[in-house]
Amino acid sequence: MGARIVILGGGTGGTLAANRLRRVLHDDVQIVVVDQDDAHVYQPGLLFVPFGLAHLDEIVRPRQRQLHRGIGYRQVAVDRVDLDTERVWLNDGTALEYDVLVVATGAVLVPEETEGLTGPGWMEKVFTFYTPEGATRLHDALEWFDGGRLVVDVIDMPIKCPVAPLEFCFLADWYLKELGVRDRVELTYVTPLDGAFTKPVASAALAGLLDEKGVELVTEFNAGEVDGPGGRLISYDGREVAFDLAVVVPLHSGAPYVGRSPGLGDELNFVPTDEHTLQAKARSNVFVIGDAANVPASKAGSVTHFEGEVLVENIRRFLAGRPLDATYDGHANCFIETGFHKALLIDFNYDTEPLPGHFPGTVGLPLLKESHLNHLGKLMFQWFYWHSLLAGRDVPGIGSAMPERGKHEEPASS
Ligand SMILES: Cc1cc2nc3c(=O)[nH]c(=O)nc-3n(C[C@H](O)[C@H](O)[C@H](O)COP(=O)(O)OP(=O)(O)OC[C@H]3O[C@@H](n4cnc5c(N)ncnc54)[C@H](O)[C@@H]3O)c2cc1C
């Protein structure tokens, strides 16, 4: 009998890790993926749903169908992990024993952690597009919204895809102009950060774009309360932002079962993980991929994809008793939709912030600059996601390490 590999989570990371492991380790291992439901959502597509540019039936597929032959699938929630006995307890009372455990259970939204957010007004004038239900309800609300204060608010970091709320602002500007009501809408972006984004060069470029599109930027605003009926965001330091329609990105945490698994997680239920090898700090036979890890990389599908290569190599080395490969560099790569059929592209890692230039080399897609080509790249990504990324294939010419060539040190010209 080969080594037993149990993968918790059948989303982006769990699926691509399982398919890569199957290909690399063939029948030498038994692989079982566990997920609580059968709806694999292409989450970047949620951004487009409120604007009628995507529908749920186009972005949701069954989970098991994304797994290659020979990979087991259990559809049941994980209750807890017992690191000492190397067992995963499932909600149906059964347990799975493992030799290697892969944690790929992502991040969950915890809107109930913010006072008032899920109270009166939730899904009536306060929405999120971070869930399929929220994105659909917001689509209905935007259809009748023809003027007033539209506020987009990030409650606090970390969040999945930190550029998505900015993209929402840019698309809202485009959408409202298309409807001919933009001049009747005050559009505001509210963030806990001290700028539009975390890294200085990209932050300046994105703040410039917000300004160009007439979106007011409110920084260092930590919303402690949402007053739906009164239409107010209230920060911990007593400031207020008024809204008629609020689009909120709620607090995120790791999956709750992590908190029920002694020694596995931190206080937010994310899993302490070596940022270069992707091995969990708790045990040498536990590895982590994607949003579940507490590594200082973006919580993004692209990060999850790039991590896959190193993760699978390290599981192979671990099983063979060889030293691990410590080369994951935090590589992240995101298209930022800016409306009017254009997008920016950013590419960065733990050490290098997003810089202007080209990707993946001196010729290629423009970085930190709006272009139609980047917009086409963003649209094509969905096909790539289902057919290549989840299948665990490499992209020719693009490895997991961030390419240095093509990037310029000077700030982007406006
Ligand atoms: C609105 C939005 C836009 C985005 N846009 C982009 C983008 O443009 N580019 C980009 O790179 N990334 C984007 N992302 C982020 C990207 O989708 C995630 O980073 C990526 O899916 C992370 O993969 P993961 O495997 O870690 O988590 P997921 O894909 O979320 O998978 C986690 C899985 O674990 C399962 N699970 C959790 N708890 C349990 C349990 N107790 N028992 C069993 N199963 C459990 C869940 O059901 C889920 O299937 C976006 C995300 C959102 C929400």
The ligand as an ORCA input file, in Angstrom:
! r2SCAN-3c Opt
* xyz 0 1
  C     -14.542     38.046     -5.390
  C     -13.234     37.356     -5.550
  C     -12.404     37.648     -6.620
  C     -11.180     37.014     -6.756
  N     -10.390     37.336     -7.827
  C      -9.193     36.753     -7.979
  C      -8.377     37.066     -9.098
  O      -8.751     37.852     -9.965
  N      -7.149     36.466     -9.181
  C      -6.723     35.579     -8.244
  O      -5.605     35.065     -8.375
  N      -7.479     35.257     -7.158
  C      -8.712     35.808     -7.011
  N      -9.502     35.482     -5.937
  C      -8.945     34.629     -4.864
  C      -8.978     33.145     -5.180
  O     -10.259     32.727     -5.588
  C      -8.543     32.370     -3.941
  O      -7.350     32.920     -3.447
  C      -8.310     30.898     -4.234
  O      -9.520     30.308     -4.627
  C      -7.724     30.208     -3.001
  O      -7.735     28.815     -3.168
  P      -7.837     27.871     -1.885
  O      -7.757     26.492     -2.392
  O      -6.907     28.318     -0.844
  O      -9.306     28.149     -1.304
  P     -10.713     27.813     -1.984
  O     -10.612     27.728     -3.460
  O     -11.656     28.809     -1.403
  O     -11.053     26.340     -1.447
  C     -11.231     26.062     -0.081
  C     -12.122     24.833     -0.014
  O     -12.142     24.309      1.312
  C     -13.437     23.826      1.580
  N     -13.624     23.778      3.039
  C     -13.497     24.781      3.936
  N     -13.758     24.328      5.180
  C     -14.035     23.023      5.063
  C     -14.388     22.000      5.991
  N     -14.509     22.228      7.312
  N     -14.622     20.750      5.517
  C     -14.514     20.474      4.191
  N     -14.183     21.398      3.266
  C     -13.951     22.658      3.707
  C     -14.348     24.841      0.888
  O     -15.633     24.288      0.631
  C     -13.571     25.135     -0.381
  O     -13.951     24.315     -1.448
  C     -10.759     36.071     -5.790
  C     -11.598     35.747     -4.717
  C     -12.827     36.375     -4.591
  C     -13.722     36.026     -3.424
*
